[in-house]
Amino acid sequence: MATILKLTNPAVSSSSLKPRSSSSSLPKSLISLQTKTGFNSKVASSQLTLRNNHPLKASLVVKCSQSGGNGSSAKRTTLHDLYEQEGQSPWYDNLCRPVTDLLPLIASGVRGVTSNPAIFQKAISSSNAYNDQFRELVQSGKDIEAAYWELVIKDIQDACKLFESIYDETDGGDGYVSVEVSPRLADDTQGTVEAAKWLHKVVNRPNVYIKIPATAPCVPSIKEVISQGISVNVTLIFSLARYEEVIDAYLDGLEASGLSDLSRVTSVASFFVSRVDTLIDKMLEKIGTPEALDLRGKAAVAQAALAYQLYQKKFSGPRWDALVKKGAKKQRLLWASTSVKNPAYPDTLYVAPLIGPDTVSTMPDQALQAFVDHGAVSRTIDLNVSEAEGIYSALEKLGIDWNYVGTQLELEGVDSFKKSFDSLLDTLQEKANSLKLVSL
């Protein structure tokens, strides 16, 4: 069961940010970027504090349940303002049965859904809502993993139907539901391509995104899948260097497709945020100097701000213009891992400072509820570019290796999804055994 509950906001440390010089070791496309001047430190500080003393009002409740439903009424929220005023699409990072519980969220401004193996592991293992379909599947001779995919595909198809009107209204610009290939394929280039093609075919919905991890072996998979006209959500991006590879894979795929109309091939690049601070904060605490401790909680947003600069740089110029003439759409940046892991930080830390046009913010329950309750809507993603470069550089000078951070977080992310996937298959096997339907 996944429920948004009443929450209280944590106390927040509000140390000011001091501009530093730009880093010379940023990815090649960032070195020549011209940063905006006139960074307002008061603006930056206010973006970090964000009314953090207000208890959350239970104004938006997500209740994925075994029976019944949400049933709560919806009204205009800050999520509508986020999209209409600033061009950012708010998505929901959760999916479970009954999928009709998404309807109040859609009415409240949610414009898409993301899922992953961990989300399905929680949904299927903690609810009886899947039992009837599961029983029918194993009785018909399906093995456990095949039954798992049938359960997942039904949820994805049903969710796609709910968001179909948004997809149609935006001419394929929004209203997507994401489903991930097996995490066991993270090191298998061709296996990932085949899995993506299969999922795309069996889901058979125009507004489905096939999620592919941004591991080194899967970057070529992204190009191949895009070239075949399949829309992709590239997930588990933790570094600027890997993000640039992902963009290039998307562009290469569009160019290799041979399609005269590229308008229906779209993509998002899921750049993970909070996990970056979780790891780097530990490294800073180990260093222990005042300068190091002052940088806690700032690495993730700084790197994300630079990712947006890279996005703007790569989706401009002659190469991109040639693709636009064929109807190509930008691969939007999607902010993932937006829940706050450290209770000392503002509960909208990974949402409010990352608002900008042509982006997506996918939020789990707590982040979504916090932003609806007291989030401020204004363009923030490029207010602090020079500041972000300074933080990025300062962390390097302290010995923080951004490539190591990206690699480590990628390994942890893949491993976490594999464990969730394997755990769920074990749970389903036990459930099948208990129903005396199949044997080990």
Secondary structure as UniProt FT lines:
FT   STRAND          2..3
FT   TURN            24..25
FT   HELIX           28..31
FT   HELIX           41..49
FT   TURN            50..53
FT   STRAND          63..64
FT   HELIX           78..86
FT   STRAND          88..92
FT   HELIX           99..102
FT   HELIX           103..107
FT   TURN            108..109
FT   HELIX           117..125
FT   TURN            129..130
FT   HELIX           131..139
FT   TURN            140..141
FT   HELIX           144..169
FT   TURN            170..172
FT   STRAND          177..180
FT   HELIX           183..185
FT   TURN            186..187
FT   HELIX           189..203
FT   TURN            206..207
FT   STRAND          208..213
FT   HELIX           216..218
FT   HELIX           219..227
FT   TURN            228..229
FT   STRAND          232..237
FT   HELIX           240..256
FT   TURN            263..264
FT   STRAND          267..272
FT   HELIX           274..287
FT   HELIX           290..294
FT   TURN            295..298
FT   HELIX           299..314
FT   HELIX           318..324
FT   TURN            325..327
FT   STRAND          332..336
FT   TURN            343..344
FT   TURN            347..351
FT   HELIX           352..354
FT   TURN            357..358
FT   STRAND          359..363
FT   HELIX           365..374
FT   TURN            381..382
FT   HELIX           385..397
FT   TURN            398..399
FT   HELIX           402..434
FT   TURN            435..436
//
